Amino acid sequence: MNIFIQIQRTGNLIMSGIFSTIIDLLLNSLVLSGVFLIVAIGLNIIYGLSRIMNMGHGALYAVGAYIGYSLVAAGVNYFAAILITPLLVGGIGLLIERSIILPMRKRSMVYTLILTYGLMFFLDGMIKLIWGNTPRFVELPAFMQGMISIFGTQYPVYRLMTIFLIAAIMIGLMLLLNKTKAGIIMRAASTIPEMVSCLGVNMGYVHMGAFMLGCAMAGAAGIIAGPLTTIDPLMGGEMLISSFVVVVIGGLGSLRGAVIAAILIGFVQTFTEFFITDLAMVIVYIMMAVILAFMPRGLLGEGRFE
Amino acid sequence: MNSTVSIPDISNRFFLLKCFMVILVLVFLGLFPFVSDNRFYISLITEMMIYGLLAMSLDVLLGYTGLLSFMHNTYMGICAYAVGLFLIHISPESLWLACIAGIVFTSLVALPVGWVQVRTGGLAFALLTLAFGMMFYTIVWKWYALTGGDDGLMGMPNPDITLFGWHLGNSGNPTTIYLFTLIIVTICFFLTRRIINSPFGAVLEAIRENEDRAAFIGINVRRYKLLGWMLACILASIAGALFILYKGYIGPSTMSAFAGAGVLMMVLLGGMGSLWGAFAGAVIFIYIQDYISTMTEHWEIFLGLFVIFLVLFLPTGFAGLGDYFKRFRKA
């Protein structure tokens, strides 16, 4: 997986001593966990509110990265791009929701799974049609390209920035869910949708909002993770699988479970990448299999939306 | 086997007509290579039959047991690699030994995977198949020394095919492979049909309809799900053995999620829960794929639109038996 290989190749890991290697690995794990977290939370919000598992989520993440690349390449300020991209991807989400997800509301879950699987292929094909197969690189502003010294370890500034950005997004999401009326409606609708509907809330709008929010988070993760790696059409599929692993381990629809699972997977993956490069993903899958063999519903069980 | 489970009545109204149709199709397929010299169609029909077998095995899982697998082609790929490696490295002559080794190896791989899989429910099951499929795909892709990585497995020998003491010919010859595939696929089809119409098949359908009720009447749900999973994987591995004999080559792209979607489409096209429907779906899908991929390279967009269209407007497929997913409706 290209993010992680690139993370490994930055800096002179072995040369700079054990202590700084460990710091480097820890920070890399945090970055990776953060990216997983944002994508997986987006999936979980959609699943928790509408019981739809969006297989096109990885493709939307890739779309976010590509839109971010195009905006930066067109001369938009990077921070403006970080704000615009989630809005655009959320808009795409709105189109998708209104056109193909809405007629599927009453159907069984198998059909929505297969439908969004088709959506994934469509989006991947569109990416290849518009941006082509060649890998792209996001041009960062000059001050973010340098290195910064943390306890004597040289670490790229942008990676630190990423950690803060992800923390900001998570705090924003927490405030949204806990302090605003929309958040209260969403939390209530994830537990007893019938009751919320009886209280006069249009559930159609709730589903729509949840889908848009989830898509916007995928887009945000895309633009944040874009400069960490090369942007190519395969990045969506890889991220889709990783975020599924996170979601399944944490428990479907459980936000806290996703946080725990994302940190777990991020750390395990970074450390195994470092020690045994080729088999890292295999170890992650085996770990998932072991966890699921003993806790079939994931770490925190299903559908806890808080 | 639980003695209280009764065998479902098979409608005998069109029995003679059905027999006649089946015999007609088989005779037509059997005589085809002797009538026509067109190698392209012989290869195409061979591929359709192999993918039909694979789609049928997925249908045992999806249409009869109600478990969705996104990466069923992985097990076909594993068996194809096993057969190919056996023929290359151990013995280039003994075809049957290689096939049996491949099927046993695939079962040994599928057993622990299935053991973990059946512990989870509908949606988590589907996501897990994707993760496990990607795992095997990554292994095959990265293990360059054994599998040839991206280049695929090269240098397959062409063993002679003997069937029940009858020497069919060399496997390098398309007609031989065609006849061999036809015979094996026909045997598999009737065998699967027999299994599905047995009390065992009835138990699988009971699990699909309502897992809790099936558990209440004393069925060990996990064990039967695992048996269904193993049946599907063994059928898929037979398809894999045929596939490598037919192509003489196997690459990781056969095991990718993209190919997995194709197999899912065949089942959807044909209609879930109908064995012959899976073959019909495979025939239509491979024909369309062959047709579109010669016209445009952006085949993914059309596949995606095709899937979306199918699910939105034609969820029951051609066999019209798709309304079997009441179990999922509840979830």
Interface residues (C-beta under 8 A of the other chain):
Chain A: R51 M53 I100 P103 M104 R107 S108 M109 V110 Y111 L113 I114 L115 Y117 G118 L119 M120 F121 F122 L123 D124 G125 M126 K128 L129 G237 I241 F244 V245 V247 V248 L252 D278 L279 M281 V282 Y285 M288 A289 L292 A293 P296 R297 G298
Chain B: L68 F70 V113 W115 V116 R119 T120 G121 G122 L123 A124 A126 L127 L128 L130 A131 F132 M134 M135 T138 I139 K142 A257 F258 A261 L264 L268 H298 W299 E300 I301 F302 L303 G304 L305 F306 V307 I308 L310 V311 L312 P315 F325 K326 F328 R329 A331
